[in-house]
């Protein structure tokens, strides 16, 4: 057998093996796409909000729940922005353990030691927001990893976003002293 014939034979064997591998991958991908989906995290839209009376909602107005962690850097930026949003709907900042020591605006309550509500609302990670409609049903439940996402929720709730960079309306900065246990 000549060198050219051997090289041609080895090439065809390699092509057949690659075809079998690709066929196996296509079959595996097809199997994975047909498998049942894992359930989504959090509560479903449209269901009644659990333990709503405990959160002191204002009758006839939507309520925005912010699930936050005192040790979470993204939570600090979202919370700092929420503190400056005086035209937002009634907001409840819920902390798993200790809350940050700040003076909230009139439209916000800061609640510490709310770990049981984190479980009730099936919060997968912080920062997480749940928008409850005026009817007491969940309108949106989603992660809120940026200030832009918080603004979108405020607008969706019928509130108005206040530019925190405007003179006279700065959001109070969160310092290391704020993260100390309360």
PyMOL commands that set and color helices and strands:
alter all, ss='L'
color gray80, all
select helices_A, chain A and resi 3-34+53-55+73-83+115-120+147-156+176-179
alter helices_A, ss='H'
color red, helices_A
select strands_A, chain A and resi 63-68+90-95+108-111+128-132+138-143
alter strands_A, ss='S'
color yellow, strands_A
deselect
rebuild
show_as cartoon
